[in-house]
Amino acid sequence: MSKIEFSKQEKDVIVGKIKLYFREELNQDFGSFDAEFLLDFFAEEIGAYFYNRGLYDARAVLEARLESIDEAIYEIEKATEISR
């Protein structure tokens, strides 16, 4: 897996959310540098867990759709002397 990287705009939004969380939930003033450092830490150390969960969820959606397509194909199959 390649390194998880965010665009400048994404990083700015996430850093803002980290700072807001620390201010509102922990009553700590957290600077942008510290929040960005924490974001980089989480991306590197636990990002793969979130990434993999997203893949698992996407795979489940895809499997459900493929099953639906498979059923639709069987529904339009014409009867013949040979059955499967």
C-alpha positions, 0 to 999 in steps of 0.5 A, a space after each residue: 500500500 502506498 503512503 496515505 496522503 491528503 491534498 492541502 485542502 483536505 489536510 487543512 480541513 482535517 487539521 481544523 477538526 483535530 484542533 477543534 476536538 482538542 479545544 472543545 473536548 479536552 480544553 487544550 489549545 492545539 496548534 496547527 503544527 501539532 495537529 498536522 503532526 498528529 494527523 501524519 502519525 495517525 495516517 502512518 500508524 493506523 491509516 491502513 486499518 481505515 483504508 482496509 475497512 473501506 476496501 472491505 465495505 466496497 467489496 461487500 457492496 460490489 459483491 451484492 451488486 454482482 449477485 443482483 446482476 447474476 440474478 437478473 441474467 438468470 431471469 432473462 435466460 431462455 428455456 432450452 432442452 439443456 439446463 444449467 
